[in-house]
């Protein structure tokens, strides 16, 4: 009983020290500077940037040696680099040496017609066709076009009118009528019935891939991974992204 009390005391002391350390790190973090940086980056046009290893039509062109060096330097999981967005994260980190810039650049350059369709409740073919009406070639450019509150094109206005009506039927939020365009598209994607079905399928496939990875390679030492955006491991994830352009 005395030994148990000692063990509990040691554990509590360790827990308190760890909590104190986390609180100190939290208090030392400059949230204002972080917000200013992220707000500034969100205004940056990552699609027009002149990249070293990304062409004007957003194809990746990089030699194998430089790519592998980037994978090692920024501690990506090599076996987790399975598709375009995975590779895009690596070349953006080589380019920017900054996880925040990489996170936003990958989400914008790698934004797909399928994802736009989730926002607008269209198939990816319909979303691409809709963008063609306005001679817009990249899905993120179409997204920017749609969220512009000053865009009073009758076709766009009608899209949002119908979308708002559909979202009201699916959403549990009472404030849908007051959402701006960005908020409405976010909520539309969240409660899109097709996206929910596709997401469940994707998660099943992801778990299968992770299980296969663990069986072949063993548990990943997370301490050896890169810092990333410190919110999610999206740039170093295992498993394939099933969205296609």
JOMO-V511670 format. One record per residue. N is the residue number from 0. PHI is phi in degrees with one decimal (999 if undefined). D_CENTER is the distance of its C-alpha to the mean C-alpha in whole Angstrom. Layout:
N;PHI;D_CENTER
N;PHI;D_CENTER
//
This chain:
0;999;50
1;-65.5;51
2;-63.3;48
3;-62.4;46
4;-63.5;46
5;-64.6;46
6;-62.2;43
7;-63.0;41
8;-62.5;42
9;-62.9;40
10;-62.9;37
11;-64.2;37
12;-62.4;38
13;-62.5;35
14;-63.2;33
15;-65.1;34
16;-62.0;34
17;-65.1;30
18;-63.1;29
19;-62.7;31
20;-65.1;29
21;-65.0;26
22;-64.3;27
23;-63.5;28
24;-62.9;25
25;-64.4;24
26;-69.4;26
27;-77.2;26
28;-69.8;23
29;-87.9;23
30;-66.6;21
31;-64.4;22
32;-64.6;22
33;-63.0;18
34;-64.3;18
35;-62.1;20
36;-64.9;18
37;-64.8;14
38;-63.8;16
39;-66.0;18
40;-66.3;15
41;-66.8;13
42;-87.1;17
43;-76.2;17
44;-89.8;17
45;-71.5;15
46;-77.3;16
47;-96.4;20
48;-64.6;19
49;-87.8;22
50;-81.9;20
51;-74.0;22
52;-122.7;21
53;-127.5;19
54;-77.0;22
55;-63.8;22
56;-100.2;21
57;68.0;18
58;-88.7;19
59;-89.4;19
60;-131.3;22
61;-151.1;23
62;-74.7;26
63;-60.8;25
64;-64.6;27
65;-65.4;24
66;-63.9;21
67;-64.9;23
68;-63.7;24
69;-66.9;20
70;-59.1;19
71;-70.4;22
72;-61.5;21
73;-100.2;18
74;57.7;18
75;-75.0;16
76;-87.9;17
77;-54.6;19
78;-70.2;19
79;-92.6;15
80;-92.0;15
81;-115.0;16
82;-147.4;14
83;-58.5;14
84;-66.9;10
85;-62.3;11
86;-67.5;14
87;-60.5;12
88;-61.6;11
89;-66.1;14
90;-67.7;16
91;-70.1;14
92;-67.8;15
93;-61.7;18
94;-68.6;18
95;-99.6;17
96;53.8;18
97;-154.6;15
98;-68.4;12
99;-66.0;11
100;-62.2;12
101;-62.3;10
102;-57.6;7
103;-72.3;8
104;-60.7;10
105;-64.3;8
106;-66.4;5
107;-88.9;9
108;-64.8;11
109;-87.8;9
110;-63.5;9
111;-111.5;12
112;-65.3;15
113;-63.4;14
114;-66.6;11
115;-60.6;14
116;-63.2;16
117;-63.2;15
118;-70.1;15
119;-102.7;18
120;61.8;20
121;-128.1;20
122;-74.7;20
123;-65.1;18
124;-67.8;22
125;-65.7;23
126;-63.8;20
127;-65.3;21
128;-63.1;24
129;-64.0;24
130;-65.9;22
131;-62.2;25
132;-60.5;27
133;-110.4;26
134;57.2;26
135;-105.7;22
136;-97.5;21
137;-116.2;17
138;-57.6;15
139;-68.0;13
140;-62.8;17
141;-68.0;18
142;-61.1;15
143;-61.0;17
144;-60.9;20
145;-71.9;20
146;-81.0;19
147;-68.0;22
148;-64.8;24
149;-89.0;27
150;-81.0;26
151;-104.1;29
152;-56.0;29
153;-55.9;31
154;-68.0;29
155;-69.2;26
156;-59.1;28
157;-67.0;29
158;-58.3;25
159;-68.7;24
160;-64.7;27
161;-70.3;27
162;-64.3;23
163;-62.0;24
164;-64.6;27
165;-67.8;25
166;-65.6;23
167;-59.7;26
168;-76.1;27
169;-102.3;24
170;-79.5;23
171;-93.0;24
172;-88.4;24
173;-85.3;27
174;-100.4;26
175;-56.9;24
176;-62.0;27
177;-104.4;26
178;-66.8;22
179;-77.0;22
180;-65.4;20
181;-62.2;16
182;-63.6;17
183;-66.5;19
184;-64.7;16
185;-62.6;13
186;-69.9;16
187;-61.5;17
188;-67.2;14
189;-59.3;14
190;-105.0;18
191;-62.9;18
192;-57.1;20
193;-68.8;19
194;-63.5;15
195;-61.7;17
196;-64.5;19
197;-63.9;17
198;-64.9;14
199;-61.9;17
200;-64.8;18
201;-63.8;15
202;-66.5;15
203;-63.4;19
204;-65.2;18
205;-63.0;16
206;-64.0;18
207;-65.6;21
208;-66.7;19
209;-65.6;19
210;-63.7;23
211;-65.9;24
212;-64.2;22
213;-62.2;24
214;-65.8;27
215;-88.2;27
216;-114.8;26
217;86.6;26
218;-67.0;24
219;-81.6;21
220;-82.9;22
221;-62.8;19
222;-68.0;21
223;-98.4;21
224;-82.3;18
225;-68.4;16
226;-66.9;15
227;64.7;12
228;-85.9;10
229;67.5;12
230;-119.1;10
231;-153.2;8
232;-100.7;9
233;-62.6;6
234;-80.6;8
235;-128.9;11
236;-69.2;11
237;-94.2;14
238;95.5;14
239;-92.4;13
240;-88.3;11
241;-85.5;13
242;-74.6;12
243;-122.7;15
244;-70.3;16
//
